[in-house]
Amino acid sequence: MPAYRSSAEADIREPVVARLREIIPGCRIIHEINAASFGNRIDVLAVGDDTLAAVEIKSAKDKLDRLPAQIAAMANVSNLVFAALHEKFLHEMHGGFYPPNEANGSTVWTWPVADRKGHTNCSTEWQDRDRWKKPLQCLPIGALGMLWREEVQQVCRGFGIKAAGQVTMEQARDHIMWRMTGAEITRLICTTLRQRDCVEGDQPIACAA
């Protein structure tokens, strides 16, 4: 476990990774990746062939003040957005337990697993809303921002664009959106992230021939 990560967070991160592998079989797990900008970092990202699932973890030692902005950033780049929260953040009402308002816009997972009544996502298992079963097929266009400059310039070279190494990020994204379908862009982003060398995460996954 990295020195900067608390044991309280690690206790939640491990089951989060296990659950993501169940939801997206064959996915690549990447830890601490920027969500298109350096202002918001995704705690755990699962990269499937054509799906991105992003998770923000809040342990017992954390606060929720930044969670709404973090959820918005994840929703701008991924099909699926989860908030994995320690049970201390749940609200007890009418004999049941419910997620905090700060988690709106995400599917909430609660740790530790306990026998609770109330919100379906805070019950005896890490239950999920039906939303993750039928996510939007195309990634949000903001997901193109997760690609590095050299990655999008390489795509432009494939288009046969002259001086592709000199195009700006904005120009490169424009070329990609003009020439590729939503399905092609989604697979491009996922393939690139599955192949990229990362500081912390699963080994890169080679593209199938």
Long-range contacts (C-beta under 8 A, 24 or more apart in sequence): 2-200, 6-59, 6-61, 8-59, 8-60, 8-61, 8-86, 9-57, 9-59, 9-61, 9-62, 11-59, 11-111, 11-112, 12-57, 12-59, 12-84, 12-86, 12-111, 13-43, 13-44, 13-57, 13-84, 15-111, 15-126, 16-43, 16-44, 16-55, 16-57, 16-82, 16-84, 16-109, 17-44, 19-109, 19-126, 20-44, 20-46, 20-53, 20-55, 21-46, 23-53, 23-80, 23-128, 23-132, 24-48, 24-51, 24-53, 27-51, 27-53, 28-193, 28-194, 28-201, 28-202, 28-204, 28-205, 29-201, 29-202, 30-193, 30-198, 30-200, 30-201, 30-202, 31-198, 31-200, 31-201, 32-199, 32-200, 33-146, 33-198, 33-201, 34-146, 35-73, 35-74, 35-76, 35-77, 35-146, 36-73, 36-76, 36-77, 36-142, 36-143, 36-144, 36-145, 36-146, 37-73, 37-145, 39-73, 40-69, 40-70, 40-73, 40-74, 42-73, 42-74, 42-78, 45-78, 45-193, 47-190, 47-193, 47-194, 48-190, 49-187, 49-190, 49-191, 49-194, 50-137, 50-183, 50-186, 50-187, 50-190, 51-79, 51-80, 51-135, 51-190, 52-77, 52-78, 52-79, 52-80, 52-139, 52-143, 52-189, 52-190, 52-193, 53-78, 53-79, 53-80, 53-81, 53-82, 53-132, 54-78, 54-80, 54-81, 54-82, 55-82, 55-83, 55-84, 55-109, 56-82, 56-83, 56-84, 56-106, 57-84, 58-83, 58-84, 58-85, 58-86, 58-89, 59-86, 60-86, 60-88, 62-86, 64-89, 64-100, 64-102, 64-103, 65-102, 67-102, 67-103, 68-102, 68-104, 68-105, 71-103, 71-104, 71-105, 71-106, 72-105, 74-106, 75-105, 75-106, 75-140, 76-140, 76-142, 76-143, 77-139, 77-140, 77-142, 77-143, 77-145, 77-146, 78-139, 78-140, 78-143, 79-135, 79-136, 79-137, 79-139, 80-107, 80-131, 80-132, 80-135, 81-105, 81-106, 81-107, 82-106, 82-107, 82-108, 82-109, 82-132, 83-107, 83-108, 83-109, 84-108, 84-109, 84-110, 84-111, 85-109, 85-110, 85-111, 86-110, 86-111, 87-111, 87-112, 87-114, 87-122, 90-116, 90-118, 90-122, 92-118, 93-118, 97-122, 98-122, 107-131, 107-132, 137-182, 137-183, 137-186, 138-182, 138-183, 138-185, 138-186, 139-185, 139-186, 139-189, 139-190, 141-177, 141-185, 143-186, 143-189, 144-173, 144-176, 144-177, 144-185, 144-189, 145-173, 146-189, 146-193, 147-189, 147-192, 148-196, 151-192, 151-196, 152-176, 155-188
